[in-house]
């Protein structure tokens, strides 16, 4: 077989170099930069400088364990996307918003700084209010979270992230008591230990009409009683009259009633859910208040638990709620 001529190879190489040369060797202009996608769309986070709203100074900060209650207002800038505005958290950041009327909880992406009037806790877009089933003025809980990238991407695309597990109403009642003064809470919250006693009424001053009346006259002194007239001396009593009357027969004593029997104490459940063990009592109380649990002392540790529960099924339901509240290390134990 005959090999190609070297001249043809040289000609092909020259044509290829000419094509690469283009028009005088000028570089091809770059296209418009593409907006960042994926996790890069959440960075860098913007903190910003302090600012004042209605005379109150707000200082933005990267607070990881942010958790507060207050009112939600409408943020029309968000449209149908599930987004919101906040005064101090970084932008963007992600929060779980819980309605303190129903316990429903959703994931919201904070993208704007605000609200710029009033003292509301968060501004929610129409899409976020619709998913939460709430309206402007609804009391809410705002808690910063770090959701998985899949849910972040859904919110960046304007879609809804899956609803969170509803917050237990026992915890909702605790959170509602922490609302600042002036927040609306449609459901009345009864005090834990009954209705407090009414405060005493202030002492009233005498009216001018009574003050003008003359002082009451003193009561007249009683007249002395007349002395009794002389009476003849009584006749001496006979022996029969002086003898004491016979004593009445004593009534038989009634037997003492038997002591009341004590009511049997309710039995304990077989299972309990432990959220964690803490060496500082204040930390344990904070967690117990958040999940509606109790504190058991074990040596130098304070154990935060819910229950006891009669069945493991009830304990597993409580375990899911405790983990949803952020305590992923919670476990089920046999109740003592």
ABEGO torsion letter per residue (X at the ends): XBBBBAAAAAAAAAAAAAAAAEBGGBBBBBBBBBBBBEAAAAOBBBAEBBBBBGGBBBBBBBBAABBBBEBBBBBAAAEABBBBBBAABBOBBBBBBBBAAAGBBBBBBBABBOBABEABABBBBAAAAAAAGBBBGBBBBBBBBBBBAAAAAAAAAGBBBBBBBBBBAAAAAAAAAABBBGBBBABBBBBAAEBBBBBBBBBBBBBAAAAABBBBBBBBBBBBBBBBBBBBBBBBBBAAAABBBBBBBBBBBBBBBBBBBBBBBBBBBABBBBAEBBABAAAAAAAAAAAGBBBBBBEABBBBBBOBBABAAAAAAAAAAAAAAGBAABBBBBBX
